[in-house]
């Protein structure tokens, strides 16, 4: 069975640089910093609700993935 791949966006270099320096300033790993920033921005959105439902119901996520066109 082929391995699932996920979208991996190309993030602007200046954003990566800012995240690196902010992570160092706060003494936190960049991944944790990014997760916290994105969670705080997206938590109350419709997209967050949709993603949470898909992840709580694996069958629903798999059915949508299978029906998605690329």
C-alpha positions as CSV (number, residue, x, y, z in Angstrom):
1,X,0.0,0.0,0.0
2,X,1.5,3.4,-0.9
3,X,2.5,5.7,1.9
4,X,0.2,8.7,2.4
5,X,1.7,12.1,1.8
6,X,0.7,15.4,3.3
7,X,0.8,18.9,1.9
8,X,4.1,20.5,2.9
9,X,3.9,24.3,2.2
10,X,6.9,26.4,1.3
11,X,7.2,29.0,4.1
12,X,8.8,32.4,3.4
13,X,12.4,32.5,4.5
14,X,11.8,35.7,6.6
15,X,9.0,33.9,8.6
16,X,11.3,30.9,9.3
17,X,14.1,33.3,10.4
18,X,11.6,35.2,12.7
19,X,10.4,31.9,14.2
20,X,13.9,30.8,14.8
21,X,14.9,33.9,16.6
22,X,11.6,34.0,18.6
23,X,12.1,30.4,19.6
24,X,15.6,31.2,20.8
25,X,14.3,34.2,22.7
26,X,11.6,32.2,24.4
27,X,13.9,29.2,24.8
28,X,11.4,27.0,23.1
29,X,11.7,24.6,20.1
30,X,10.5,26.1,16.8
31,X,8.0,23.3,16.3
32,X,6.3,23.9,19.7
33,X,6.3,27.7,19.0
34,X,4.7,27.2,15.5
35,X,2.1,24.7,16.9
36,X,1.1,27.2,19.7
37,X,0.9,30.1,17.3
38,X,-1.2,28.3,14.8
39,X,-3.4,26.7,17.4
40,X,-4.2,30.1,19.0
41,X,-5.0,31.6,15.5
42,X,-7.1,28.7,14.2
43,X,-8.8,27.2,17.3
44,X,-12.1,29.1,17.0
45,X,-12.5,28.7,13.2
46,X,-14.7,26.5,11.2
47,X,-11.7,24.9,9.7
48,X,-10.5,23.8,13.1
49,X,-13.9,22.2,13.8
50,X,-13.8,20.3,10.5
51,X,-10.2,19.1,11.1
52,X,-11.1,18.0,14.7
53,X,-14.1,16.0,13.4
54,X,-12.0,14.3,10.7
55,X,-9.3,13.4,13.2
56,X,-11.8,12.1,15.8
57,X,-13.5,9.9,13.1
58,X,-10.8,8.1,11.1
59,X,-13.3,6.6,8.7
60,X,-14.6,10.1,7.8
61,X,-11.1,11.4,7.1
62,X,-10.2,8.4,5.0
63,X,-13.4,8.7,3.0
64,X,-12.8,12.4,2.3
65,X,-9.1,11.6,1.3
66,X,-10.2,8.9,-1.1
67,X,-12.8,11.3,-2.7
68,X,-10.4,14.2,-3.0
69,X,-9.1,15.1,-6.4
70,X,-5.6,16.3,-7.0
